[in-house]
């Protein structure tokens, strides 16, 4: 039986086994986005077993942002899963940056404010990396940047994954779709830091340090010590675990964001590979939602105009193929009036025209070379 990276992809439809030379990407237009979700899941969730714990992974929106995935869409996914006798839970992980999803408690409050509660969704809402951003270190075979990736504990323990991704643009990774959602959203703060930063060392703001010593107590490498009521940092000892970021409550520890897009993309590929290696073949499905497609990801604390009009819903068992299809949709949709793409000259690749420093084709080719999927696909309209 071929693996996820095989050229011949097997998928199950009813009782038949069909062989295709290119991965299937299923497509529904905007008016059928919600009503057709079950049909997409039928084609992509092919190996669910009774009582499976299924992680429904999505970004529940940063405070101030109104462009995130709607709770009623998530409820449709949850209801379909529950009808199959599995145990779904809605999940995401805490953020590296310090806004309103940085801690488990802040994230749950933000999620509830956005309509993501157990009552509205019909299943638990759980933060995958918990209170202290804990995970399980997973070794990456033939890595391009990260030899080990800490996968968030609840993702690692889940039996299956339904990845709901709101397609957007991003400063470092294009497209912001399934691959980024899996890599950034299913891992710990340590992994996020290693993906984002070239040297992966924290930056300390001595003026904001109150000398509480919490970071010193939690540093596993002895890279921190208190001197005259302030933290002193020895970079040579730092192992980039991000514990100091997780435990500092005063904003005295920052992340070194000075990283090139290519380096971030390499980390994303390794992290996605680590996460998906924890699921058996056929236990992961990828749904890319193409509406309110903005120039920045949902981590932004505002609600900008979309760059193009809505394209609907894409789904696949192949995260590379569904992300490539998303690029093609974004590049061919009409520009949204007043949005960033409406200011560009006509181009067959508006995504690259808008963010020339981020090479989406190179990123997807790297993911394909790593065995995560194929950059070609067969589009099937539902």
C-alpha positions as CSV (number, residue, x, y, z in Angstrom):
1,X,0.0,0.0,0.0
2,X,1.5,3.3,-1.0
3,X,2.3,6.0,1.6
4,X,1.1,9.6,1.7
5,X,4.0,10.6,-0.5
6,X,3.3,8.1,-3.3
7,X,2.6,9.1,-6.8
8,X,-0.3,6.7,-7.0
9,X,-2.7,7.8,-4.3
10,X,-5.3,5.4,-3.0
11,X,-8.5,6.7,-1.5
12,X,-11.8,5.1,-0.6
13,X,-15.2,6.0,-2.0
14,X,-18.0,3.9,-0.5
15,X,-16.8,0.3,-1.0
16,X,-14.6,1.0,-4.0
17,X,-10.9,1.6,-4.1
18,X,-9.9,4.0,-6.8
19,X,-6.3,4.7,-8.0
20,X,-5.4,8.1,-9.4
21,X,-2.1,9.4,-10.8
22,X,-2.6,12.7,-9.1
23,X,-4.1,13.5,-5.7
24,X,-7.8,14.4,-5.7
25,X,-8.7,17.9,-4.5
26,X,-12.4,18.4,-4.0
27,X,-14.0,21.7,-4.6
28,X,-17.3,23.4,-3.7
29,X,-18.3,26.9,-4.6
30,X,-19.2,29.5,-1.9
31,X,-22.9,28.9,-1.8
32,X,-22.4,25.2,-1.0
33,X,-19.5,25.7,1.5
34,X,-21.4,24.5,4.5
35,X,-24.0,22.2,2.9
36,X,-21.3,20.2,1.2
37,X,-18.9,19.8,4.1
38,X,-20.2,16.3,4.8
39,X,-19.5,15.3,1.2
40,X,-15.9,16.6,1.5
41,X,-15.4,14.7,4.8
42,X,-16.8,11.5,3.2
43,X,-14.1,11.6,0.6
44,X,-11.2,12.6,2.9
45,X,-11.9,10.9,6.2
46,X,-11.5,7.4,4.9
47,X,-10.1,5.5,7.9
48,X,-12.0,6.6,10.9
49,X,-12.7,4.0,13.5
50,X,-15.4,4.0,16.2
51,X,-14.3,5.9,19.3
52,X,-11.4,7.6,17.6
53,X,-10.3,10.8,19.3
54,X,-10.4,13.3,16.4
55,X,-8.6,16.6,16.6
56,X,-10.5,19.3,14.7
57,X,-7.6,21.8,14.3
58,X,-8.3,25.4,13.4
59,X,-7.3,29.0,14.2
60,X,-10.0,30.5,16.4
61,X,-9.0,34.1,15.6
62,X,-7.0,36.7,17.4
63,X,-8.7,39.4,19.4
64,X,-9.8,42.2,17.1
65,X,-9.9,40.0,14.1
66,X,-13.3,39.2,12.5
67,X,-12.1,37.2,9.5
68,X,-11.5,33.8,11.2
69,X,-13.4,30.6,10.5
70,X,-17.1,30.8,11.6
71,X,-18.2,28.6,14.4
72,X,-21.2,27.3,12.4
73,X,-18.8,25.8,9.9
74,X,-16.9,24.0,12.6
75,X,-20.2,22.7,14.1
76,X,-21.1,21.1,10.8
77,X,-17.7,19.2,10.9
78,X,-18.2,18.2,14.5
79,X,-21.8,17.0,13.9
80,X,-20.7,14.9,10.9
81,X,-17.9,13.3,13.0
82,X,-20.2,12.5,15.9
83,X,-22.6,10.8,13.6
84,X,-19.7,8.4,12.7
85,X,-19.3,7.4,16.3
86,X,-16.0,9.2,16.9
87,X,-15.0,11.6,19.6
88,X,-14.1,15.0,18.1
89,X,-12.5,17.9,20.0
90,X,-11.8,21.4,18.7
91,X,-8.2,22.5,19.3
92,X,-5.4,24.8,18.6
93,X,-2.1,25.7,20.4
94,X,-1.0,28.8,22.2
95,X,1.0,31.4,20.4
96,X,4.6,32.5,20.6
97,X,3.8,36.2,20.4
98,X,2.1,37.9,23.4
99,X,-1.4,38.8,22.5
100,X,-4.7,37.2,23.5
101,X,-3.9,33.6,22.7
102,X,-0.5,33.4,24.3
103,X,-1.7,31.3,27.3
104,X,-4.2,28.5,27.6
105,X,-6.4,30.8,29.8
106,X,-6.3,33.7,27.4
107,X,-6.9,31.5,24.4
108,X,-10.0,29.9,26.0
109,X,-11.4,33.4,26.8
110,X,-10.7,34.6,23.3
111,X,-12.2,31.5,21.7
112,X,-15.4,31.9,23.8
113,X,-15.7,35.5,22.8
114,X,-15.5,34.4,19.2
115,X,-18.2,31.8,19.7
116,X,-16.1,28.7,20.1
117,X,-17.4,26.9,23.2
118,X,-18.4,23.3,24.0
119,X,-22.0,24.4,24.0
120,X,-21.9,26.0,20.5
121,X,-19.8,23.4,18.9
122,X,-21.1,20.2,20.6
123,X,-17.7,19.0,21.6
124,X,-14.9,20.0,24.0
125,X,-12.7,23.0,23.1
126,X,-9.1,22.0,24.2
127,X,-5.8,23.8,23.9
128,X,-3.4,21.3,22.5
129,X,-0.2,22.3,24.3
130,X,-1.8,22.9,27.7
131,X,-0.9,25.3,30.4
132,X,2.9,25.1,30.0
133,X,3.1,24.5,26.3
134,X,4.1,20.8,26.6
135,X,4.6,18.4,23.8
136,X,6.3,15.2,22.6
137,X,9.6,15.4,20.7
138,X,9.2,13.7,17.4
139,X,12.3,13.0,15.3
140,X,12.2,14.1,11.7
141,X,13.5,11.8,9.0
142,X,15.9,13.6,6.6
143,X,15.2,17.1,8.0
144,X,16.0,20.3,6.2
145,X,16.2,22.4,9.4
146,X,14.7,20.7,12.5
147,X,15.9,17.3,13.7
148,X,13.3,17.1,16.4
149,X,9.9,18.9,16.7
150,X,7.9,19.0,19.9
151,X,4.3,18.1,18.8
152,X,1.6,19.5,21.1
153,X,0.5,16.8,23.6
154,X,-3.2,16.5,22.6
155,X,-2.3,16.4,18.9
156,X,0.2,13.6,19.5
157,X,-2.4,11.7,21.5
158,X,-5.2,12.1,18.9
159,X,-6.1,9.2,16.6
160,X,-7.1,11.3,13.7
161,X,-6.9,14.9,12.4
162,X,-9.3,17.1,10.5
163,X,-7.4,20.3,9.6
164,X,-9.6,23.3,8.9
165,X,-7.5,26.1,7.4
166,X,-8.6,29.6,6.6
167,X,-6.6,30.5,3.5
168,X,-4.8,33.8,3.8
169,X,-1.5,35.3,2.8
170,X,1.4,35.5,5.3
171,X,4.7,37.5,5.7
172,X,6.9,34.3,5.7
173,X,4.9,31.4,4.3
174,X,2.6,31.3,1.2
175,X,0.0,30.2,1.2
176,X,-1.1,30.2,4.8
177,X,-3.1,27.0,4.4
178,X,-3.0,23.4,5.6
179,X,0.8,23.0,5.8
180,X,1.2,26.2,8.0
181,X,-1.8,25.3,10.0
182,X,-0.4,21.9,10.9
183,X,3.2,23.1,11.5
184,X,2.5,26.2,13.5
185,X,-0.8,25.2,15.1
186,X,0.0,21.6,16.2
187,X,3.3,22.3,17.9
188,X,4.7,23.9,21.1
189,X,6.2,27.4,21.7
190,X,9.6,25.8,21.4
191,X,8.9,24.5,17.9
192,X,7.3,27.8,16.8
193,X,10.4,29.7,18.0
194,X,12.7,27.3,16.1
195,X,10.6,27.6,12.9
196,X,10.6,31.4,13.0
197,X,14.0,32.4,14.2
198,X,17.3,31.9,12.3
199,X,19.3,31.6,15.5
200,X,16.4,30.8,17.7
201,X,17.6,32.8,20.7
202,X,15.3,34.9,22.8
203,X,15.8,38.7,23.4
204,X,15.6,40.1,26.9
205,X,14.2,43.6,27.7
206,X,16.0,44.4,30.9
207,X,13.8,47.4,31.5
208,X,10.7,45.2,31.7
209,X,12.3,42.6,33.9
210,X,10.9,42.7,37.5
211,X,13.5,40.2,38.8
212,X,10.9,37.6,39.8
213,X,13.2,34.8,38.8
214,X,10.5,32.6,37.2
215,X,12.4,32.3,34.0
216,X,15.6,31.4,35.8
217,X,13.9,28.6,37.7
218,X,12.5,27.1,34.5
219,X,15.6,27.4,32.3
220,X,16.8,23.9,31.7
221,X,20.2,25.0,30.4
222,X,21.4,27.4,33.1
223,X,21.4,30.2,30.5
224,X,19.7,32.7,32.9
225,X,20.7,34.0,36.3
226,X,19.7,36.9,38.5
227,X,22.2,39.7,38.9
228,X,21.2,42.7,41.0
229,X,17.5,42.1,40.6
230,X,17.7,41.6,36.8
231,X,18.0,38.6,34.5
232,X,21.4,38.1,32.9
233,X,21.3,35.9,29.7
234,X,24.2,33.7,28.4
235,X,23.2,32.9,24.7
236,X,25.9,30.3,24.4
237,X,24.1,28.1,26.9
238,X,20.6,28.6,25.4
239,X,19.0,25.5,23.9
240,X,16.1,27.4,22.4
241,X,13.5,25.6,24.4
242,X,11.3,28.8,24.8
243,X,10.5,28.1,28.4
244,X,11.5,31.7,29.4
245,X,8.9,33.0,26.9
246,X,6.2,30.6,28.2
247,X,6.7,31.6,31.8
248,X,7.4,35.4,31.7
249,X,4.3,37.4,32.5
250,X,5.8,40.8,32.1
251,X,6.8,41.0,28.4
252,X,10.5,41.0,29.2
253,X,11.3,38.1,26.9
254,X,10.9,38.6,23.2
255,X,11.5,36.4,20.1
256,X,14.1,37.0,17.5
257,X,11.9,37.5,14.4
258,X,14.8,38.3,12.2
259,X,14.5,35.3,10.0
260,X,14.4,34.8,6.3
261,X,11.2,33.4,4.7
262,X,13.2,30.5,3.3
263,X,14.4,29.5,6.7
264,X,10.9,29.7,8.2
265,X,9.6,27.6,5.3
266,X,12.2,24.9,6.0
267,X,11.1,24.8,9.6
268,X,7.4,24.6,8.6
269,X,8.1,21.6,6.3
270,X,9.9,19.7,9.1
271,X,7.3,20.6,11.7
272,X,4.4,19.5,9.4
273,X,6.3,16.3,8.6
274,X,6.7,15.6,12.4
275,X,3.1,16.2,13.2
276,X,1.7,14.2,10.3
277,X,4.0,11.3,11.0
278,X,2.0,10.7,14.2
279,X,-1.1,9.8,12.2
280,X,-1.6,6.6,10.3
281,X,-2.4,6.8,6.6
282,X,-5.9,8.0,5.9
283,X,-6.2,9.5,9.4
284,X,-5.7,13.1,8.3
285,X,-8.0,15.3,6.2
286,X,-7.3,18.8,5.0
287,X,-10.1,21.4,4.3
288,X,-9.1,24.8,3.0
289,X,-11.7,27.5,3.4
290,X,-11.5,30.2,0.8
291,X,-13.5,33.2,2.1
292,X,-12.4,36.5,3.6
293,X,-8.9,35.9,2.2
294,X,-6.8,38.6,3.7
295,X,-3.2,39.8,3.1
296,X,-2.1,38.7,6.6
297,X,-3.0,35.7,8.6
298,X,-5.6,35.5,11.4
299,X,-3.0,36.2,14.0
300,X,-3.4,39.9,13.1
301,X,-5.5,41.9,15.5
302,X,-7.5,43.7,12.9
303,X,-9.9,42.9,10.0
304,X,-8.6,44.1,6.7
305,X,-10.4,43.9,3.4
306,X,-10.0,40.6,1.6
307,X,-7.6,40.5,-1.4
308,X,-9.9,38.5,-3.7
309,X,-13.5,37.3,-3.7
310,X,-14.4,34.1,-2.0
311,X,-13.7,30.8,-3.9
312,X,-15.4,28.3,-1.5
313,X,-14.0,25.1,-0.1
314,X,-11.2,22.8,-1.1
315,X,-10.4,19.5,0.5
316,X,-7.9,16.6,0.1
317,X,-6.0,13.9,1.8
318,X,-2.9,15.6,0.5
319,X,-1.9,18.9,2.2
320,X,0.5,20.0,-0.5
321,X,-2.0,19.5,-3.3
322,X,-4.8,21.3,-1.5
323,X,-2.4,24.2,-0.7
324,X,-1.4,24.3,-4.4
325,X,-5.0,24.4,-5.5
326,X,-5.6,27.2,-3.0
327,X,-2.8,29.2,-4.6
328,X,-4.3,28.7,-8.1
329,X,-7.7,29.8,-6.7
330,X,-6.3,33.0,-5.1
331,X,-4.4,33.8,-8.3
332,X,-7.4,33.5,-10.5
333,X,-10.2,35.0,-8.4
334,X,-11.3,38.5,-9.1
335,X,-9.7,41.1,-6.9
336,X,-11.8,42.3,-4.0
337,X,-12.8,46.0,-4.5
338,X,-10.5,48.2,-2.4
339,X,-8.4,45.2,-1.3
340,X,-4.6,45.0,-1.8
341,X,-4.8,43.0,-5.0
342,X,-7.0,45.6,-6.6
343,X,-4.0,47.9,-6.5
344,X,-1.8,45.5,-8.4
345,X,-1.2,45.3,-12.1
346,X,-2.7,42.3,-13.9
347,X,-0.5,39.2,-13.3
348,X,-1.0,35.4,-13.5
349,X,0.7,35.2,-10.1
350,X,-0.7,38.1,-8.0
351,X,0.4,36.3,-4.8
352,X,4.0,36.6,-5.8
353,X,3.5,40.1,-7.1
354,X,2.2,41.2,-3.7
355,X,4.8,39.3,-1.7
356,X,7.9,38.9,-4.0
357,X,10.1,38.0,-1.0
358,X,8.1,34.8,-0.3
359,X,8.4,32.1,-2.9
360,X,5.2,29.9,-2.7
361,X,6.4,27.6,-5.5
362,X,9.7,26.9,-3.8
363,X,7.9,26.2,-0.5
364,X,5.5,23.7,-1.9
365,X,8.2,22.0,-3.9
366,X,10.2,21.7,-0.7
367,X,7.2,20.1,1.0
368,X,6.7,17.7,-1.9
369,X,10.4,16.7,-1.8
370,X,10.1,16.0,1.9
371,X,7.3,13.5,1.1
372,X,4.4,15.5,2.4
373,X,2.4,15.4,-0.9
374,X,2.2,16.4,-4.5
375,X,2.2,19.7,-6.3
376,X,0.0,18.4,-9.0
377,X,-3.7,17.5,-8.4
378,X,-6.9,16.6,-10.0
379,X,-9.7,19.0,-9.2
380,X,-13.1,17.4,-8.6
381,X,-16.1,19.6,-8.3
382,X,-18.8,18.6,-5.7
